[in-house]
Amino acid sequence: MKNFKKVTGIVLSLIIVLSVVIAPASVSAISAVQKTMVQYKELNLTFDKNEEDNYECVVTGNSKGYIKVDANNEGDYYWFTVKSEKPTTKTEKPVITIYKLDGENKTEYKKYQITVTAAKKVKMSNVKINKGTCKEITIKNPYEKEPKLSYNKKIVKFYQGYYSDGKNYTYKIKGLKKGTSTVKVKLKGTTMLLGSFKITVGDFKAKVKSKYKKLTLNYNSHMKKSYYLEGGSINLGECIKNFHANSTYTFKAKNKKLISSFSEKKSALVPKSVLIYSKKTGKTTLTVYEKRGKAKKKKIDTIKLTVKKVKDAEVYRSNRELDNDGIFYELFISPGERFGLKSVVERRYINLEWTGSHFDEDEYTFTATSNHPEIISVDENGICTCNALDNEGVNYVDYTVTFKDGSKATGGGSFDVWPEEERPD
């Protein structure tokens, strides 16, 4: 009996030992989602959540600093972005695990394995510029880091750049003296050469830019000063490629009835020239001239010009663009007061003396509606009446101007409703 107990004890011990040895290692509850990103770019993995929930992330396999993670609980979403620093290897890729927290406990919620591929060079175009002139150039940069330039500062000058078209960078440059400089573009804080190009400063022939060889201007008879009409005018200097520092640019039109002009001063990027504006619809040819210093003016190119009629609503929109704040900016009103919305729209956007725009009363109709007439009501004459306080700021008045040619313009906004005794000056 003793021997049986002894044998039984040995068997039980073996079973316990064997169960520990053969037990499988702890396995993650979820599989990692594979994500690939490019070096020096950013991956946004932010997700929505309940405000009371909290998460945290843990990064493993990142001893060589392949990525940097920025993650925070922010209200109803978890801010979660990944920045890539260096390409990963075939054998080592960082894993990001997101845990949902519940007191001292946490459970896996999401998991990502990150592959970082190497950044690539960008093809860049060479630049020509005349001595003493300025122009803007854009350097393509698809990466998160800013470009850092090296060049011959005796030949060309770069002014402070700015972001344009997303991550691209635009610079103003000036040709200082004749010659050629290679511009090397690196990513700031790295040794990576993003690309390179050449800038040649010389004396290049001026001509009309290809995109302006065929030019269209807008016209509407209700806008007497059509240079205020969107697309109704253009500075001839903007049309010139390789302009010279000491030059003035003018034109002659075959049909002088279609357009007129007045002088424009030069700026850093545009030479001394004229503003061309529409007077009538039709087509004509412009002969463009350049006068350099004391030399006689000479023909440098031609422009095929078309002046087209645009809808009446474009007059409204052009006038509206000149009004930065709009009608409803700090438009204070108190219960019992009235506001003539139609008359203000007419004065500022339809019959604006400054731009020479004018419509007869039978050439348009005005309608307006209020989303909360119990606060702000509006009648058929466009008169708005304040009927009550607006403690929640929910009032909104829409209006539509319908012109005789069928085109429409819309607008609207909210009144700032205050008790009369508390209203700001």
C-alpha positions in Angstrom: 0.0 0.0 0.0 2.8 2.3 0.9 4.5 1.5 -2.4 1.2 2.3 -4.3 1.0 5.7 -2.6 4.6 6.3 -3.4 4.1 5.4 -7.1 0.9 7.5 -7.3 2.8 10.5 -5.8 5.6 10.1 -8.3 3.0 9.9 -11.2 1.2 13.0 -10.0 4.4 14.9 -9.7 5.4 13.9 -13.3 2.0 15.1 -14.6 2.4 18.5 -12.9 5.9 18.9 -14.2 4.9 17.8 -17.7 1.9 20.2 -17.7 4.2 23.2 -17.0 6.8 22.2 -19.6 4.3 21.5 -22.4 2.0 24.5 -21.7 2.1 26.9 -24.7 3.7 30.3 -24.3 1.3 33.3 -23.8 -0.2 34.3 -27.2 -1.5 37.8 -28.0 -5.2 38.0 -28.2 -5.1 40.0 -31.5 -2.9 39.8 -34.6 -0.8 42.8 -35.7 -2.0 44.8 -38.6 0.8 45.4 -41.1 1.4 49.1 -41.9 4.1 50.4 -44.3 5.3 54.0 -44.3 8.1 56.0 -45.9 11.0 57.4 -44.0 10.5 61.0 -42.8 6.7 60.8 -43.3 3.9 60.5 -40.8 1.2 57.9 -40.4 -2.0 59.0 -38.7 -3.8 56.1 -36.8 -6.0 58.3 -34.6 -9.3 56.6 -33.7 -12.6 57.7 -32.1 -13.5 56.5 -28.6 -15.9 57.2 -25.7 -14.8 60.2 -23.6 -14.7 58.1 -20.4 -12.4 55.4 -22.0 -8.6 55.6 -21.8 -5.9 53.9 -23.8 -2.1 53.6 -23.8 0.4 52.3 -26.3 3.6 50.3 -25.9 6.2 50.1 -28.6 8.5 47.1 -28.9 11.2 46.1 -31.4 12.3 49.8 -31.8 15.7 49.8 -30.1 17.3 51.4 -33.2 14.7 54.3 -33.3 12.9 53.4 -36.5 9.8 55.3 -35.4 8.5 57.9 -32.9 5.0 57.6 -31.6 2.8 60.5 -30.3 -0.3 59.3 -28.5 -2.7 60.9 -26.1 -6.3 60.5 -24.8 -8.1 63.6 -26.0 -11.8 63.7 -25.3 -13.7 61.5 -27.7 -10.7 60.4 -29.7 -7.2 58.8 -29.1 -4.6 61.0 -30.9 -2.2 58.5 -32.4 0.5 59.4 -35.0 3.7 57.6 -36.0 6.7 59.4 -37.4 9.3 57.4 -39.3 13.0 58.1 -38.7 15.0 55.3 -40.5 14.2 52.2 -42.7 13.5 49.0 -40.9 15.4 45.8 -41.5 14.0 42.4 -42.7 14.5 40.9 -39.3 13.5 43.8 -37.0 10.3 45.8 -37.3 8.7 47.8 -34.4 5.3 46.7 -33.0 2.8 49.1 -31.5 0.3 47.7 -29.1 -2.7 49.7 -28.0 -4.2 48.8 -24.6 -7.6 49.7 -23.2 -7.3 50.6 -19.6 -9.7 49.5 -16.9 -8.4 50.5 -13.5 -5.2 48.5 -12.9 -6.1 46.1 -15.7 -5.5 46.5 -19.4 -6.4 44.5 -22.5 -5.1 44.6 -26.0 -7.2 46.7 -28.3 -5.2 47.2 -31.5 -1.8 46.1 -32.7 0.4 47.3 -35.6 3.7 46.1 -37.0 5.4 48.9 -38.9 7.6 48.6 -41.9 9.6 51.8 -42.8 10.9 52.1 -46.4 13.7 54.4 -47.4 13.1 58.0 -48.5 13.8 58.7 -52.2 15.2 61.7 -54.0 13.0 64.1 -55.8 13.6 65.2 -59.4 14.1 69.0 -59.6 14.1 71.3 -62.6 16.8 73.9 -63.5 16.0 77.6 -63.3 16.9 80.6 -65.4 16.6 84.1 -64.2 17.7 87.5 -65.5 20.2 89.5 -63.5 18.6 91.9 -61.0 15.2 90.3 -61.1 13.2 88.1 -58.7 11.0 85.1 -59.2 9.3 82.4 -57.2 10.4 78.8 -57.4 8.8 75.8 -55.7 10.8 72.8 -54.4 8.8 69.6 -54.2 9.1 68.0 -50.7 6.9 65.1 -49.9 8.5 64.7 -46.4 7.7 66.1 -43.0 11.1 67.8 -42.5 11.9 71.2 -43.9 14.4 71.6 -46.7 17.9 73.0 -46.1 19.6 74.7 -49.0 23.3 75.2 -50.0 24.2 77.4 -53.0 26.6 80.1 -54.2 25.3 83.3 -52.4 27.3 85.5 -54.7 25.2 84.5 -57.7 21.7 84.1 -56.3 19.9 85.1 -53.2 17.1 83.0 -51.5 14.6 84.7 -49.3 12.7 83.0 -46.5 10.6 80.2 -47.9 7.0 79.1 -47.0 4.9 76.0 -47.3 2.8 75.8 -50.5 0.6 73.0 -51.9 0.9 70.9 -48.8 4.5 70.0 -48.1 6.1 71.8 -51.0 8.3 74.8 -50.3 8.2 78.1 -52.3 11.1 80.6 -52.3 11.6 84.0 -53.8 15.0 84.2 -55.4 17.0 87.1 -56.9 19.7 86.9 -59.6 22.7 88.8 -58.3 25.3 88.3 -61.0 25.7 86.3 -64.2 26.8 82.7 -63.5 25.5 79.3 -62.5 25.0 77.9 -59.1 24.2 74.3 -58.1 21.6 74.2 -55.3 21.7 71.2 -53.1 18.6 70.4 -51.1 18.8 68.4 -47.9 16.2 67.6 -45.3 16.9 69.6 -42.2 18.4 67.6 -39.4 19.4 64.7 -41.7 22.2 63.9 -44.1 19.8 63.0 -46.8 20.1 64.8 -50.2 16.5 65.4 -51.3 17.7 66.6 -54.7 19.7 69.3 -56.6 19.2 71.7 -59.5 21.0 74.5 -61.2 20.2 78.2 -61.2 21.6 80.2 -64.1 21.6 84.0 -63.9 22.0 85.7 -67.3 20.4 87.9 -69.9 17.5 85.8 -71.3 15.0 86.9 -73.9 11.7 88.1 -72.6 8.5 86.5 -73.9 4.9 85.7 -73.0 4.5 82.7 -70.7 2.9 79.8 -72.5 -0.2 79.7 -70.3 -1.0 83.3 -71.3 -0.5 83.0 -75.1 -4.3 82.5 -75.2 -5.9 84.7 -72.6 -9.6 85.1 -71.6 -11.0 88.1 -69.7 -14.5 88.3 -68.2 -17.0 91.1 -68.9 -20.5 92.1 -67.6 -22.1 95.3 -68.6 -23.4 95.9 -65.0 -19.9 96.3 -63.7 -18.7 99.6 -65.2 -15.2 99.3 -63.7 -14.6 95.8 -64.9 -11.1 95.6 -63.4 -13.0 94.9 -60.1 -14.8 91.9 -61.8 -13.2 88.6 -61.0 -11.2 87.6 -64.1 -12.0 90.9 -65.7 -8.5 92.2 -65.8 -4.8 91.1 -65.7 -1.5 92.8 -65.1 0.5 92.3 -68.3 3.7 92.1 -66.3 2.4 88.8 -64.8 2.3 87.3 -68.3 6.0 88.0 -69.0 8.7 85.3 -68.7 12.3 86.4 -68.2 11.4 90.0 -67.7 14.4 92.5 -67.4 15.1 94.6 -64.3 15.1 97.9 -66.3 12.2 97.2 -68.6 8.6 98.4 -69.1 6.0 96.2 -70.9 3.1 97.5 -73.0 0.8 96.3 -75.7 -1.2 97.3 -78.8 -4.6 95.8 -79.5 -6.0 95.3 -83.0 -9.5 96.0 -81.7 -9.2 98.8 -79.2 -12.9 98.8 -78.3 -12.6 95.5 -76.4 -10.1 96.5 -73.7 -8.4 99.4 -72.0 -5.6 99.8 -69.5 -3.8 101.9 -67.0 -0.2 101.9 -65.7 1.0 99.6 -62.9 4.1 100.1 -60.8 6.7 97.3 -60.7 7.0 95.0 -57.7 9.7 92.5 -56.7 8.1 89.8 -58.8 6.3 91.8 -61.6 7.9 94.4 -63.9 6.6 97.9 -64.6 3.7 97.4 -67.0 -0.1 98.0 -67.4 -3.3 96.5 -66.1 -5.5 95.3 -69.0 -9.3 95.3 -68.4 -12.3 94.4 -70.4 -14.8 96.8 -71.9 -16.8 94.7 -74.4 -17.0 91.1 -75.5 -15.2 89.8 -78.6 -11.7 88.7 -79.8 -8.5 90.5 -80.7 -4.8 90.1 -80.8 -2.4 91.9 -78.5 1.1 92.7 -79.6 3.4 92.9 -76.6 6.4 95.3 -76.4 9.4 95.6 -74.2 11.4 98.9 -73.6 14.7 98.3 -71.8 16.2 101.5 -70.3 16.7 104.2 -72.9 16.6 101.7 -75.9 13.6 101.8 -78.3 10.7 99.5 -77.5 10.5 96.3 -79.5 8.0 93.6 -80.1 8.6 90.5 -78.1 5.4 88.4 -78.5 1.7 88.3 -79.1 -1.4 87.2 -77.1 -4.7 85.9 -78.5 -7.3 87.6 -76.3 -11.0 86.6 -75.9 -13.4 88.7 -73.8 -16.4 86.7 -72.7 -19.6 87.7 -71.0 -20.2 86.2 -67.5 -23.5 85.9 -65.6 -24.8 88.7 -63.5 -24.2 86.8 -60.3 -20.5 87.2 -60.9 -20.9 90.9 -60.3 -22.4 90.2 -56.9 -19.6 87.7 -56.1 -16.9 90.1 -57.1 -18.3 92.8 -54.9 -18.7 90.4 -52.0 -15.0 89.4 -52.3 -14.1 93.0 -51.6 -16.0 92.9 -48.3 -13.6 91.1 -45.9 -15.9 90.9 -42.8 -19.3 90.7 -44.4 -22.7 92.1 -43.4 -23.1 89.9 -40.3 -19.8 90.6 -38.6 -20.6 92.1 -35.1 -24.2 92.8 -36.3 -25.7 93.7 -32.9 -29.5 93.8 -32.5 -31.9 93.9 -29.6 -35.5 92.7 -29.2 -37.9 95.2 -30.9 -35.3 96.5 -33.4 -35.4 96.1 -37.2 -32.7 95.7 -39.8 -33.0 96.3 -43.6 -31.1 93.3 -44.9 -32.2 93.8 -48.5 -31.1 97.4 -48.7 -27.7 96.6 -47.2 -27.2 93.7 -49.7 -28.2 96.1 -52.5 -25.8 98.8 -51.4 -22.8 96.6 -50.7 -23.0 93.8 -53.3 -25.4 94.8 -56.1 -25.2 98.6 -56.6 -21.7 99.3 -55.3 -20.7 102.8 -56.3 -17.0 102.0 -55.7 -16.9 99.3 -58.4 -19.5 101.0 -60.7 -21.9 98.1 -60.5 -25.6 98.8 -61.0 -28.8 96.9 -61.6 -32.3 98.2 -62.1 -34.9 97.0 -59.6 -36.6 94.8 -62.3 -33.3 93.0 -63.0 -33.2 91.0 -59.8 -35.3 89.7 -57.0 -34.4 89.3 -53.3 -35.8 86.6 -51.0 -34.8 85.8 -47.4 -35.8 83.2 -44.8 -35.1 82.7 -41.1 -34.5 79.4 -39.4 -35.9 80.8 -36.1 -38.6 83.4 -36.9 -39.5 83.5 -33.2 -36.1 85.1 -32.6 -35.4 86.9 -36.0 -38.2 87.2 -38.5 -37.9 88.5 -42.0 -40.6 89.9 -44.3 -41.1 90.0 -48.1 -39.2 93.3 -48.2 -36.1 91.9 -46.6 -36.7 93.7 -43.2 -35.5 91.6 -40.3 -37.1 92.1 -36.9 -35.7 90.9 -33.6 -38.5 89.3 -31.6 -36.7 87.7 -28.6 -33.3 87.1 -27.1 -31.1 84.3 -28.5 -29.5 82.7 -25.5 -28.2 79.8 -27.5 -27.0 81.6 -30.6 -29.1 79.6 -33.0 -30.6 82.3 -35.3 -29.6 82.3 -39.0 -31.0 84.2 -41.9 -30.5 83.0 -45.5 -31.0 85.2 -48.5 -30.9 84.6 -52.3 -30.5 87.2 -55.1 -31.9 85.9 -58.4 -30.9 87.9 -61.4 -32.9 88.3 -64.6 -30.4 86.2 -66.6 -31.2 83.2 -64.2 -28.0 83.3 -62.2 -28.2 83.3 -58.4 -26.1 84.5 -55.5 -26.7 83.4 -51.9 -25.6 84.6 -48.5 -26.6 84.8 -44.9 -25.5 84.9 -41.3 -26.4 85.3 -37.6 -27.3 88.4 -35.7 -25.7 89.1 -32.3 -28.7 89.4 -30.1 -28.2 91.4 -26.9 -30.4 93.1 -24.3 -30.4 96.8 -25.2 -28.9 97.8 -21.9 -26.0 95.4 -22.2 -25.2 95.8 -25.9 -21.6 96.6 -26.8 -20.9 100.1 -28.3 
